[in-house]
Amino acid sequence: MHNTNQTNLPSAEAINALVAEARKLVQQDAAQYLPKLGMALRSLGSWHHMQNQPQEAHVAFEEALDIFIKLAADDTATYRPLAASVLLELAKIHSNAYQLEQAHHYITPALDIYRQLVHHDASSYARPLADALVIFATIINSDERKQETQNAFAEALHIYRQLDDSSGANYLLYLSSALSNLGWLHIHDTDPQLAIGYCQDAVAVYRRMLQSEEYQHGPSQLGPLSASLEDLGILYGMHQRIPEAITTFEQAVQIRRQLAQQNPAHQMPKLASALFNLGYMHQVSSNYLQARIAYEEVANTLSTMVDQLPQLQADIDKARLAAQEMLEFAGGMDARA
């Protein structure tokens, strides 16, 4: 998950000047100016992270972390929370890059520190604890650790629901992540409403994000909204709520079409997937004409990319076969009529 609010950051030149000045002052009086250098490096790391420069952010955050750990030896109350905040940022960087082992290395101590801090000051540290829980759950998410993953997301969600939009940057981003992941983790539960409820809430949160000035409008939030709609549509279909599944997939297809105009290479296969699911829901409801239209659009959409991605040919053939079957089914129904 990437940060979205960039409006309050100073320029790179200003931050680098601050770092350079602090380095000079540390040479004169380390005891007095080392904290200033640590804070300047933390700001520099945040700036690079915002600019999607993970390597540069990692270097700045690592140096800041070393400083805060050193300072915490003499002033735990002030510098241990700062060390935890930098550990959390480093975990985010590596989690975003799917470097899960490295992310785990940073998130584990961050989580331990925030659990201790929240006992003394819940109002200040509940939110970063919840963020750390979401990152931790995302990192460990696997069949082997499913229950542990569910517990972490559920604990984070419990905290977020006691907060509000004013709790800090990206509150809705982390809330939606917890909800959508919990929906998918509970997909095979005996009671389907739990998973459906999580996915419905995730969709609602993503829609709120698109209306919020804090979050960037465009692909950064439309993509996750479409993904959540598709998850919800699958859940509706699994539990025979076909009209709701069709409506939900139609909304997802509309978004994917919009995104495909901006980034065809990345979004065309996702558009095709949403269309295929929509076609299947029409097929289940015996609306063979609409199913055929959807399947044909899948084939046509993927055909525009098959030269670059020959592996798509199998999906094209599958969609064309499905479209032909719908034509035959519809013809059979007409003959019986």
Disulfide bonds with the S-S distance in Angstrom:
none
